[in-house]
Amino acid sequence: MKKKGLLILLCLPMIGFGQGWETTFGGTSADVGESVQQTTDGGYIITGGKGGGNGNSEDVYLIKTDANGNATSTFNIPTNPNRKLEKTVDILGKETKPQTNTPFIEIYNDGTVEKRIVIE
């Protein structure tokens, strides 16, 4: 009996900490949100992939919202789906093979560069 009362007391305060709004961004089932972080102004920054309909993200998408969930800025960063990986280097620029828990940089034939780390 005491455990049930304690559980209710702990859950009731958590109910009031909800976000207070819900907004949907994107338009297809291929659009995927990857990360959400609150900003210092009370809004949020959301990153994800804007899909091309085949299940793969073709573009990187960035959305900035105000505290009420209204989009204040959106950025669509197109990626080249035909690019090829030329080499992988460590943070000192030495060619390497990717290892878990170690940062590395991928250099592509179209001049783009991606910093990555695989965490296990």
N, CA and C atoms as an extended XYZ file, in Angstrom:
360
Properties=species:S:1:pos:R:3:atomname:S:1:resname:S:1:resid:I:1 pbc="F F F"
N         0.818       -1.180        0.000 N   MET     1
C         0.000        0.000        0.000 CA  MET     1
C         0.868        1.253        0.000 C   MET     1
N         1.918        1.287        0.788 N   LYS     2
C         2.784        2.453        0.844 CA  LYS     2
C         3.514        2.653       -0.485 C   LYS     2
N         3.884        1.580       -1.147 N   LYS     3
C         4.583        1.702       -2.418 CA  LYS     3
C         3.709        2.375       -3.473 C   LYS     3
N         2.419        2.049       -3.519 N   LYS     4
C         1.525        2.672       -4.492 CA  LYS     4
C         1.412        4.167       -4.224 C   LYS     4
N         1.264        4.572       -2.986 N   GLY     5
C         1.173        5.995       -2.643 CA  GLY     5
C         2.440        6.742       -3.017 C   GLY     5
N         3.583        6.138       -2.786 N   LEU     6
C         4.863        6.754       -3.116 CA  LEU     6
C         5.017        6.913       -4.616 C   LEU     6
N         4.592        5.909       -5.371 N   LEU     7
C         4.685        5.962       -6.823 CA  LEU     7
C         3.842        7.092       -7.380 C   LEU     7
N         2.654        7.273       -6.871 N   ILE     8
C         1.764        8.342       -7.336 CA  ILE     8
C         2.362        9.706       -7.017 C   ILE     8
N         2.928        9.880       -5.844 N   LEU     9
C         3.536       11.156       -5.481 CA  LEU     9
C         4.718       11.494       -6.378 C   LEU     9
N         5.489       10.490       -6.790 N   LEU    10
C         6.632       10.739       -7.665 CA  LEU    10
C         6.199       11.023       -9.098 C   LEU    10
N         5.112       10.410       -9.542 N   CYS    11
C         4.655       10.597      -10.920 CA  CYS    11
C         3.944       11.919      -11.121 C   CYS    11
N         3.189       12.383      -10.142 N   LEU    12
C         2.430       13.619      -10.308 CA  LEU    12
C         3.318       14.827      -10.615 C   LEU    12
N         4.430       15.031       -9.920 N   PRO    13
C         5.272       16.176      -10.287 CA  PRO    13
C         5.852       16.049      -11.694 C   PRO    13
N         6.121       14.836      -12.174 N   MET    14
C         6.702       14.658      -13.506 CA  MET    14
C         5.714       15.002      -14.606 C   MET    14
N         4.413       14.865      -14.339 N   ILE    15
C         3.408       15.163      -15.349 CA  ILE    15
C         3.471       16.636      -15.731 C   ILE    15
N         3.727       17.509      -14.797 N   GLY    16
C         3.783       18.947      -15.061 CA  GLY    16
C         5.016       19.410      -15.804 C   GLY    16
N         5.996       18.548      -16.028 N   PHE    17
C         7.228       18.959      -16.702 CA  PHE    17
C         7.205       18.691      -18.202 C   PHE    17
N         6.054       18.442      -18.797 N   GLY    18
C         5.953       18.199      -20.235 CA  GLY    18
C         6.343       19.432      -21.015 C   GLY    18
N         6.553       19.273      -22.313 N   GLN    19
C         7.011       20.378      -23.140 CA  GLN    19
C         5.946       21.434      -23.357 C   GLN    19
N         4.666       21.088      -23.296 N   GLY    20
C         3.616       22.062      -23.433 CA  GLY    20
C         3.172       22.310      -24.866 C   GLY    20
N         3.894       21.810      -25.859 N   TRP    21
C         3.505       21.958      -27.259 CA  TRP    21
C         4.014       20.783      -28.054 C   TRP    21
N         3.432       20.578      -29.202 N   GLU    22
C         3.846       19.502      -30.098 CA  GLU    22
C         3.756       20.027      -31.526 C   GLU    22
N         4.816       19.859      -32.284 N   THR    23
C         4.863       20.338      -33.659 CA  THR    23
C         5.492       19.259      -34.532 C   THR    23
N         4.998       19.136      -35.746 N   THR    24
C         5.558       18.190      -36.696 CA  THR    24
C         6.252       18.956      -37.808 C   THR    24
N         7.467       18.552      -38.132 N   PHE    25
C         8.218       19.136      -39.241 CA  PHE    25
C         8.471       18.044      -40.262 C   PHE    25
N         8.624       18.405      -41.503 N   GLY    26
C         8.860       17.428      -42.553 CA  GLY    26
C         7.549       17.079      -43.224 C   GLY    26
N         7.648       16.313      -44.294 N   GLY    27
C         6.435       16.027      -45.020 CA  GLY    27
C         6.287       14.600      -45.486 C   GLY    27
N         7.360       13.829      -45.453 N   THR    28
C         7.277       12.451      -45.929 CA  THR    28
C         7.754       11.506      -44.846 C   THR    28
N         7.471       10.230      -45.050 N   SER    29
C         7.924        9.231      -44.078 CA  SER    29
C         9.433        9.041      -44.138 C   SER    29
N        10.073        9.581      -45.189 N   ALA    30
C        11.526        9.449      -45.314 CA  ALA    30
C        12.269       10.541      -44.547 C   ALA    30
N        11.570       11.576      -44.051 N   ASP    31
C        12.199       12.625      -43.255 CA  ASP    31
C        12.420       12.101      -41.842 C   ASP    31
N        13.633       12.291      -41.320 N   VAL    32
C        13.990       11.718      -40.022 CA  VAL    32
C        14.666       12.769      -39.162 C   VAL    32
N        14.191       12.930      -37.923 N   GLY    33
C        14.863       13.779      -36.949 CA  GLY    33
C        15.951       12.985      -36.258 C   GLY    33
N        17.104       13.594      -36.082 N   GLU    34
C        18.233       12.882      -35.476 CA  GLU    34
C        18.587       13.408      -34.090 C   GLU    34
N        18.505       14.728      -33.897 N   SER    35
C        18.949       15.293      -32.627 CA  SER    35
C        18.150       16.549      -32.314 C   SER    35
N        17.831       16.752      -31.031 N   VAL    36
C        17.135       17.947      -30.563 CA  VAL    36
C        17.885       18.470      -29.342 C   VAL    36
N        18.198       19.764      -29.351 N   GLN    37
C        18.866       20.391      -28.210 CA  GLN    37
C        18.174       21.709      -27.898 C   GLN    37
N        17.997       22.008      -26.616 N   GLN    38
C        17.415       23.291      -26.243 CA  GLN    38
C        18.492       24.366      -26.336 C   GLN    38
N        18.114       25.542      -26.837 N   THR    39
C        19.037       26.663      -26.978 CA  THR    39
C        18.883       27.611      -25.798 C   THR    39
N        19.808       28.547      -25.662 N   THR    40
C        19.798       29.454      -24.516 CA  THR    40
C        18.604       30.391      -24.511 C   THR    40
N        17.963       30.608      -25.665 N   ASP    41
C        16.794       31.482      -25.718 CA  ASP    41
C        15.489       30.741      -25.423 C   ASP    41
N        15.569       29.452      -25.032 N   GLY    42
C        14.389       28.670      -24.704 CA  GLY    42
C        13.819       27.902      -25.882 C   GLY    42
N        14.340       28.155      -27.079 N   GLY    43
C        13.904       27.434      -28.268 CA  GLY    43
C        14.656       26.127      -28.414 C   GLY    43
N        14.568       25.557      -29.600 N   TYR    44
C        15.232       24.284      -29.857 CA  TYR    44
C        15.920       24.323      -31.212 C   TYR    44
N        16.961       23.512      -31.358 N   ILE    45
C        17.611       23.299      -32.644 CA  ILE    45
C        17.470       21.812      -32.949 C   ILE    45
N        16.986       21.512      -34.140 N   ILE    46
C        16.681       20.140      -34.531 CA  ILE    46
C        17.470       19.821      -35.788 C   ILE    46
N        18.142       18.690      -35.811 N   THR    47
C        18.841       18.250      -37.017 CA  THR    47
C        18.264       16.922      -37.460 C   THR    47
N        18.376       16.679      -38.738 N   GLY    48
C        17.877       15.424      -39.272 CA  GLY    48
C        18.182       15.301      -40.742 C   GLY    48
N        17.558       14.339      -41.361 N   GLY    49
C        17.752       14.101      -42.783 CA  GLY    49
C        16.443       14.264      -43.524 C   GLY    49
N        16.508       14.948      -44.627 N   LYS    50
C        15.336       15.116      -45.477 CA  LYS    50
C        15.475       14.077      -46.571 C   LYS    50
N        14.631       13.069      -46.511 N   GLY    51
C        14.769       11.914      -47.380 CA  GLY    51
C        14.306       12.144      -48.798 C   GLY    51
N        14.776       11.268      -49.655 N   GLY    52
C        14.409       11.332      -51.054 CA  GLY    52
C        13.346       10.326      -51.427 C   GLY    52
N        12.713        9.709      -50.442 N   GLY    53
C        11.650        8.763      -50.727 CA  GLY    53
C        12.118        7.321      -50.810 C   GLY    53
N        13.418        7.084      -50.823 N   ASN    54
C        13.923        5.721      -50.912 CA  ASN    54
C        14.426        5.209      -49.562 C   ASN    54
N        14.161        5.968      -48.490 N   GLY    55
C        14.582        5.548      -47.164 CA  GLY    55
C        15.938        6.074      -46.762 C   GLY    55
N        16.694        6.630      -47.705 N   ASN    56
C        18.004        7.199      -47.403 CA  ASN    56
C        17.898        8.715      -47.342 C   ASN    56
N        18.630        9.326      -46.421 N   SER    57
C        18.636       10.783      -46.342 CA  SER    57
C        19.491       11.340      -47.464 C   SER    57
N        18.909       12.260      -48.225 N   GLU    58
C        19.656       12.900      -49.300 CA  GLU    58
C        20.164       14.265      -48.898 C   GLU    58
N        19.484       14.919      -47.963 N   ASP    59
C        19.866       16.252      -47.525 CA  ASP    59
C        19.917       16.296      -46.010 C   ASP    59
N        20.771       17.161      -45.484 N   VAL    60
C        20.810       17.424      -44.051 CA  VAL    60
C        19.855       18.580      -43.801 C   VAL    60
N        19.046       18.469      -42.772 N   TYR    61
C        18.048       19.482      -42.490 CA  TYR    61
C        18.274       20.022      -41.093 C   TYR    61
N        18.200       21.338      -40.938 N   LEU    62
C        18.411       22.008      -39.660 CA  LEU    62
C        17.241       22.948      -39.429 C   LEU    62
N        16.614       22.863      -38.257 N   ILE    63
C        15.470       23.707      -37.917 CA  ILE    63
C        15.750       24.376      -36.582 C   ILE    63
N        15.518       25.683      -36.495 N   LYS    64
C        15.607       26.437      -35.238 CA  LYS    64
C        14.194       26.881      -34.894 C   LYS    64
N        13.758       26.613      -33.645 N   THR    65
C        12.421       27.027      -33.219 CA  THR    65
C        12.531       28.035      -32.076 C   THR    65
N        11.426       28.747      -31.847 N   ASP    66
C        11.339       29.565      -30.652 CA  ASP    66
C        10.831       28.693      -29.500 C   ASP    66
N        10.597       29.291      -28.343 N   ALA    67
C        10.176       28.525      -27.164 CA  ALA    67
C         8.793       27.903      -27.323 C   ALA    67
N         7.986       28.391      -28.274 N   ASN    68
C         6.649       27.854      -28.505 CA  ASN    68
C         6.614       26.797      -29.601 C   ASN    68
N         7.765       26.452      -30.162 N   GLY    69
C         7.826       25.420      -31.194 CA  GLY    69
C         7.619       25.924      -32.601 C   GLY    69
N         7.577       27.227      -32.785 N   ASN    70
C         7.434       27.796      -34.125 CA  ASN    70
C         8.798       27.876      -34.798 C   ASN    70
N         8.887       27.409      -36.027 N   ALA    71
C        10.162       27.448      -36.753 CA  ALA    71
C        10.533       28.896      -37.051 C   ALA    71
N        11.737       29.288      -36.633 N   THR    72
C        12.225       30.639      -36.921 CA  THR    72
C        13.241       30.622      -38.055 C   THR    72
N        13.917       29.495      -38.252 N   SER    73
C        14.889       29.342      -39.335 CA  SER    73
C        14.921       27.886      -39.770 C   SER    73
N        15.064       27.663      -41.057 N   THR    74
C        15.264       26.311      -41.571 CA  THR    74
C        16.375       26.343      -42.599 C   THR    74
N        17.188       25.320      -42.595 N   PHE    75
C        18.279       25.210      -43.549 CA  PHE    75
C        18.257       23.819      -44.154 C   PHE    75
N        18.323       23.744      -45.453 N   ASN    76
C        18.404       22.479      -46.171 CA  ASN    76
C        19.791       22.431      -46.804 C   ASN    76
N        20.599       21.491      -46.398 N   ILE    77
C        21.970       21.380      -46.895 CA  ILE    77
C        22.033       20.146      -47.789 C   ILE    77
N        22.046       20.340      -49.118 N   PRO    78
C        22.049       19.186      -50.019 CA  PRO    78
C        23.370       18.421      -49.953 C   PRO    78
N        23.272       17.132      -50.035 N   THR    79
C        24.459       16.289      -50.113 CA  THR    79
C        24.467       15.595      -51.465 C   THR    79
N        25.614       15.224      -51.902 N   ASN    80
C        25.773       14.575      -53.197 CA  ASN    80
C        25.696       13.060      -52.999 C   ASN    80
N        24.617       12.414      -53.450 N   PRO    81
C        24.494       10.969      -53.243 CA  PRO    81
C        25.489       10.162      -54.091 C   PRO    81
N        26.112       10.797      -55.080 N   ASN    82
C        27.056       10.091      -55.949 CA  ASN    82
C        28.504       10.254      -55.510 C   ASN    82
N        28.743       10.930      -54.401 N   ARG    83
C        30.121       11.143      -53.970 CA  ARG    83
C        30.756        9.835      -53.532 C   ARG    83
N        32.046        9.787      -53.629 N   LYS    84
C        32.800        8.581      -53.272 CA  LYS    84
C        33.824        8.932      -52.195 C   LYS    84
N        33.980        8.040      -51.228 N   LEU    85
C        34.969        8.230      -50.179 CA  LEU    85
C        36.359        8.040      -50.749 C   LEU    85
N        37.207        9.064      -50.618 N   GLU    86
C        38.583        8.965      -51.112 CA  GLU    86
C        39.521        8.413      -50.054 C   GLU    86
N        39.428        8.945      -48.828 N   LYS    87
C        40.288        8.426      -47.766 CA  LYS    87
C        39.748        8.813      -46.407 C   LYS    87
N        40.224        8.093      -45.402 N   THR    88
C        39.886        8.341      -44.011 CA  THR    88
C        41.171        8.665      -43.276 C   THR    88
N        41.157        9.773      -42.526 N   VAL    89
C        42.352       10.198      -41.797 CA  VAL    89
C        42.016       10.397      -40.325 C   VAL    89
N        43.060       10.355      -39.477 N   ASP    90
C        42.856       10.641      -38.060 CA  ASP    90
C        42.887       12.159      -37.868 C   ASP    90
N        42.791       12.619      -36.628 N   ILE    91
C        42.719       14.062      -36.380 CA  ILE    91
C        44.026       14.792      -36.693 C   ILE    91
N        45.099       14.041      -36.883 N   LEU    92
C        46.369       14.643      -37.266 CA  LEU    92
C        46.586       14.622      -38.775 C   LEU    92
N        45.645       14.053      -39.525 N   GLY    93
C        45.750       14.017      -40.977 CA  GLY    93
C        46.420       12.773      -41.531 C   GLY    93
N        46.751       11.827      -40.678 N   LYS    94
C        47.401       10.595      -41.102 CA  LYS    94
C        46.342        9.586      -41.548 C   LYS    94
N        46.518        8.981      -42.715 N   GLU    95
C        45.541        8.025      -43.232 CA  GLU    95
C        45.393        6.848      -42.269 C   GLU    95
N        44.132        6.454      -42.026 N   THR    96
C        43.848        5.427      -41.036 CA  THR    96
C        42.572        4.683      -41.395 C   THR    96
N        42.320        3.598      -40.689 N   LYS    97
C        41.040        2.891      -40.792 CA  LYS    97
C        40.209        3.289      -39.577 C   LYS    97
N        38.896        3.499      -39.752 N   PRO    98
C        38.056        3.888      -38.611 CA  PRO    98
C        38.087        2.843      -37.498 C   PRO    98
N        38.205        3.325      -36.270 N   GLN    99
C        38.182        2.472      -35.086 CA  GLN    99
C        37.113        3.003      -34.145 C   GLN    99
N        36.506        2.117      -33.379 N   THR   100
C        35.482        2.565      -32.442 CA  THR   100
C        36.087        3.444      -31.362 C   THR   100
N        35.292        4.418      -30.914 N   ASN   101
C        35.659        5.349      -29.846 CA  ASN   101
C        36.863        6.227      -30.174 C   ASN   101
N        37.180        6.376      -31.455 N   THR   102
C        38.290        7.213      -31.895 CA  THR   102
C        37.808        8.119      -33.027 C   THR   102
N        37.959        9.441      -32.893 N   PRO   103
C        37.491       10.328      -33.961 CA  PRO   103
C        38.306       10.134      -35.249 C   PRO   103
N        37.614       10.276      -36.384 N   PHE   104
C        38.280       10.211      -37.681 CA  PHE   104
C        37.572       11.142      -38.645 C   PHE   104
N        38.208       11.417      -39.770 N   ILE   105
C        37.691       12.346      -40.768 CA  ILE   105
C        37.612       11.624      -42.101 C   ILE   105
N        36.436       11.734      -42.757 N   GLU   106
C        36.258       11.141      -44.084 CA  GLU   106
C        36.348       12.249      -45.130 C   GLU   106
N        37.160       12.002      -46.168 N   ILE   107
C        37.339       12.975      -47.248 CA  ILE   107
C        36.772       12.369      -48.526 C   ILE   107
N        35.848       13.105      -49.164 N   TYR   108
C        35.148       12.616      -50.351 CA  TYR   108
C        35.663       13.280      -51.618 C   TYR   108
N        35.376       12.662      -52.763 N   ASN   109
C        35.871       13.141      -54.043 CA  ASN   109
C        35.253       14.465      -54.490 C   ASN   109
N        34.141       14.889      -53.881 N   ASP   110
C        33.548       16.169      -54.254 CA  ASP   110
C        34.051       17.317      -53.382 C   ASP   110
N        35.049       17.042      -52.529 N   GLY   111
C        35.640       18.064      -51.679 CA  GLY   111
C        35.002       18.178      -50.299 C   GLY   111
N        33.940       17.421      -50.045 N   THR   112
C        33.305       17.481      -48.721 CA  THR   112
C        34.094       16.662      -47.714 C   THR   112
N        33.957       17.049      -46.463 N   VAL   113
C        34.676       16.412      -45.367 CA  VAL   113
C        33.673       16.171      -44.241 C   VAL   113
N        33.715       14.993      -43.639 N   GLU   114
C        32.847       14.686      -42.501 CA  GLU   114
C        33.675       14.197      -41.339 C   GLU   114
N        33.447       14.817      -40.177 N   LYS   115
C        34.099       14.361      -38.942 CA  LYS   115
C        33.184       13.334      -38.314 C   LYS   115
N        33.737       12.218      -37.886 N   ARG   116
C        32.907       11.120      -37.337 CA  ARG   116
C        33.597       10.489      -36.133 C   ARG   116
N        32.758        9.825      -35.351 N   ILE   117
C        33.240        8.955      -34.287 CA  ILE   117
C        32.194        7.858      -34.116 C   ILE   117
N        32.627        6.613      -34.058 N   VAL   118
C        31.727        5.493      -33.848 CA  VAL   118
C        31.870        5.079      -32.389 C   VAL   118
N        30.771        5.176      -31.651 N   ILE   119
C        30.815        4.873      -30.216 CA  ILE   119
C        30.116        3.551      -29.964 C   ILE   119
N        30.777        2.682      -29.230 N   GLU   120
C        30.181        1.404      -28.836 CA  GLU   120
C        30.119        1.309      -27.344 C   GLU   120
